[in-house]
Amino acid sequence: MKILVVAATRAELAGCCTVFELAEGNFIETPHFDLLITGVGMTATAFAMGQHLSAAGQYKLVINLGIAGCFDREIPLGSLVNIVSDEFSELGAENKDEFLTIDELGFGTGKYNGKAIPSSANLPALLPGLPEVNGITVNKVHGNKESIQVITNRLHPVTESMEGAAVFYCCTQLNIPCIQVRSISNYVEERNRDNWKIGLAIKNLNDWAIKFLTNS
């Protein structure tokens, strides 16, 4: 069985696309792994994964790759992290000054973990060197001091992205082992593009991904 690599945009995996000489398109097959480009956001990601996985054969692993914002300034920009749990942070209801999660409302689960990788998957030992962190998945990235403080106090996240929890959700539903590796492109703060290190984050992400996929 192969690995399915999932990314929101092709730009985030530009280095991999060059090294592995991947064709254009949103779904590319190779002998050892497939690449699925979902589009940005949890809705696009859930649709693309649901459509693909319902028609495709079984994968030994799904790996979600991309960049992320970081709440923890002790983590240098450009660093890679292994996001082991991810939560739909906006999924729930407001009750005056209180936020009720979908779990508390009794309508489901908002937090998902990466599915365990069986030893039979025979994967390179590149994950243990990455810090394990908790993330949130959002429709609206944080860029306001008050909202940043509120979400930090409520969930204590380390990263935020717009797709991660959707990937974990799909893999949980289909019982497919899944990991999420992201490179930190910016700190979560008032929006300031001058502080972003997207180029560095993408380079480091691709360097890691090329090693991982080459040895898988």
C-alpha positions as CSV (number, residue, x, y, z in Angstrom):
1,M,0.0,0.0,0.0
2,K,1.0,3.6,-0.7
3,I,1.1,6.8,1.3
4,L,-1.3,9.6,0.5
5,V,0.2,13.1,0.9
6,V,-2.4,15.8,1.5
7,A,-1.7,19.5,1.2
8,A,-3.9,22.6,0.8
9,T,-1.8,24.1,-2.0
10,R,0.8,22.9,-4.4
11,A,3.0,25.9,-3.5
12,E,3.5,24.4,0.0
13,L,5.1,21.3,-1.6
14,A,6.9,23.0,-4.5
15,G,10.2,21.4,-3.7
16,C,8.7,17.9,-3.6
17,C,6.9,18.5,-6.9
18,T,10.3,19.4,-8.5
19,V,12.4,16.6,-7.0
20,F,9.8,13.9,-7.8
21,E,8.9,15.5,-11.1
22,L,5.2,15.5,-10.4
23,A,2.8,16.5,-13.1
24,E,0.3,19.4,-12.7
25,G,-3.1,18.8,-11.3
26,N,-4.8,18.3,-7.9
27,F,-4.2,14.5,-7.8
28,I,-0.9,13.0,-8.9
29,E,0.0,9.3,-8.6
30,T,3.6,7.9,-8.3
31,P,4.7,4.4,-7.7
32,H,5.3,5.0,-3.9
33,F,2.9,7.8,-2.9
34,D,0.0,9.8,-4.2
35,L,-0.5,13.6,-3.8
36,L,-3.8,15.2,-3.2
37,I,-4.2,19.0,-3.3
38,T,-7.4,19.9,-1.5
39,G,-7.7,23.7,-1.7
40,V,-7.6,25.9,1.4
41,G,-9.9,25.5,4.3
42,M,-11.6,22.7,6.2
43,T,-14.6,22.5,3.8
44,A,-12.5,22.1,0.7
45,T,-10.3,19.6,2.5
46,A,-13.1,17.4,3.8
47,F,-14.8,17.3,0.4
48,A,-11.6,16.5,-1.5
49,M,-10.6,13.8,0.9
50,G,-14.0,12.3,1.1
51,Q,-14.4,12.2,-2.7
52,H,-10.9,10.7,-3.2
53,L,-10.9,8.1,-0.3
54,S,-14.3,6.8,-1.2
55,A,-13.1,5.9,-4.7
56,A,-9.5,5.0,-4.0
57,G,-8.0,1.9,-2.5
58,Q,-6.6,1.7,1.0
59,Y,-3.5,3.7,2.0
60,K,-1.0,2.6,4.6
61,L,-0.7,6.2,5.8
62,V,-2.1,9.7,5.2
63,I,0.3,12.5,5.9
64,N,-0.9,16.1,6.0
65,L,1.8,18.6,5.1
66,G,1.7,22.4,5.2
67,I,2.6,25.6,7.0
68,A,1.1,26.9,10.2
69,G,0.9,29.8,12.5
70,C,2.3,29.4,16.0
71,F,1.2,30.7,19.4
72,D,4.5,29.6,21.1
73,R,7.3,32.1,20.5
74,E,9.8,29.6,22.0
75,I,9.4,27.7,18.7
76,P,11.6,29.3,16.1
77,L,10.1,30.3,12.7
78,G,10.9,27.6,10.1
79,S,10.7,24.8,12.7
80,L,8.8,21.6,12.0
81,V,6.3,20.2,14.4
82,N,4.3,16.9,14.6
83,I,0.7,17.9,15.4
84,V,-0.7,15.0,17.3
85,S,-4.1,16.5,18.1
86,D,-6.2,19.1,16.3
87,E,-9.5,20.7,17.2
88,F,-12.2,22.6,15.3
89,S,-12.0,25.5,17.7
90,E,-15.0,27.4,16.3
91,L,-17.4,24.4,16.3
92,G,-19.9,25.0,19.1
93,A,-22.1,27.8,20.5
94,E,-21.7,31.0,22.4
95,N,-23.5,31.4,25.7
96,K,-23.0,35.0,26.7
97,D,-19.3,35.1,27.6
98,E,-18.9,31.3,27.6
99,F,-18.1,29.0,24.6
100,L,-19.8,25.6,24.5
101,T,-17.9,23.0,22.4
102,I,-19.8,20.6,20.2
103,D,-18.9,17.9,22.7
104,E,-20.6,19.9,25.5
105,L,-23.6,20.4,23.3
106,G,-23.9,16.7,22.8
107,F,-23.7,16.8,19.0
108,G,-20.4,15.2,18.3
109,T,-16.6,15.6,18.8
110,G,-14.5,18.6,17.9
111,K,-11.0,17.3,18.7
112,Y,-9.2,14.6,16.8
113,N,-5.9,12.8,17.2
114,G,-3.5,11.4,14.6
115,K,-4.2,7.8,14.0
116,A,-1.4,5.4,15.3
117,I,1.0,4.1,12.6
118,P,1.4,0.3,12.7
119,S,4.9,-1.0,12.7
120,S,4.1,-2.9,9.5
121,A,4.0,0.4,7.7
122,N,7.8,0.4,7.6
123,L,8.3,4.1,7.7
124,P,11.6,6.1,8.2
125,A,12.3,7.2,11.8
126,L,12.0,10.9,11.1
127,L,9.0,11.7,13.3
128,P,10.5,11.1,16.7
129,G,12.8,14.1,16.3
130,L,9.9,16.5,15.8
131,P,8.2,18.2,18.8
132,E,4.7,16.9,19.4
133,V,2.1,19.7,19.8
134,N,-1.6,20.4,19.8
135,G,-3.2,22.5,17.1
136,I,-6.5,24.2,16.2
137,T,-8.2,24.4,12.9
138,V,-10.0,27.6,12.0
139,N,-12.0,29.3,9.3
140,K,-10.7,32.7,10.4
141,V,-7.0,32.9,11.3
142,H,-6.4,34.9,14.4
143,G,-5.0,38.5,14.0
144,N,-6.6,40.4,16.9
145,K,-5.0,40.6,20.4
146,E,-8.3,40.0,22.2
147,S,-9.3,37.0,20.2
148,I,-5.8,35.5,20.5
149,Q,-5.9,35.8,24.2
150,V,-9.4,34.2,24.4
151,I,-8.4,31.2,22.3
152,T,-5.1,30.8,24.2
153,N,-6.9,30.8,27.5
154,R,-9.5,28.4,26.3
155,L,-7.6,25.8,24.4
156,H,-3.8,26.5,24.9
157,P,-3.0,25.6,21.3
158,V,0.5,25.7,19.9
159,T,-0.4,25.9,16.2
160,E,-3.3,26.9,13.9
161,S,-4.1,26.0,10.4
162,M,-7.2,25.9,8.2
163,E,-7.2,22.2,7.4
164,G,-5.6,19.9,9.9
165,A,-8.5,18.7,12.0
166,A,-10.5,18.0,8.8
167,V,-7.8,15.6,7.7
168,F,-7.7,13.9,11.1
169,Y,-11.5,13.7,11.0
170,C,-11.6,12.0,7.6
171,C,-8.9,9.5,8.6
172,T,-10.7,8.8,11.9
173,Q,-13.9,8.0,10.1
174,L,-12.1,5.6,7.7
175,N,-9.7,4.2,10.2
176,I,-6.6,5.2,8.2
177,P,-3.3,5.9,10.1
178,C,-2.6,9.7,9.8
179,I,0.1,12.2,10.8
180,Q,0.3,15.9,10.4
181,V,3.6,17.7,10.0
182,R,3.7,21.4,9.6
183,S,6.4,24.1,9.4
184,I,6.0,27.3,11.3
185,S,5.7,30.3,9.0
186,N,4.6,33.0,11.4
187,Y,3.6,33.7,15.0
188,V,-0.1,34.2,15.7
189,E,-0.3,38.0,16.3
190,E,-1.8,41.1,14.7
191,R,-1.4,40.6,10.9
192,N,2.1,41.7,9.8
193,R,3.4,40.1,6.6
194,D,6.9,41.6,7.2
195,N,7.3,39.1,10.1
196,W,6.4,36.0,8.1
197,K,9.0,33.5,7.1
198,I,6.9,31.5,4.5
199,G,9.9,30.8,2.2
200,L,12.0,29.4,5.0
201,A,9.0,27.3,6.3
202,I,8.3,25.9,2.9
203,K,12.0,25.0,2.3
204,N,12.3,23.2,5.6
205,L,9.0,21.4,5.1
206,N,10.0,20.2,1.7
207,D,13.5,19.1,2.8
208,W,11.9,16.9,5.5
209,A,9.2,15.6,3.2
210,I,11.6,14.6,0.5
211,K,13.7,12.6,3.0
212,F,10.5,11.0,4.4
213,L,9.0,10.0,1.1
214,T,12.3,8.9,-0.4
215,N,12.9,6.5,2.4
216,S,9.3,5.3,2.8
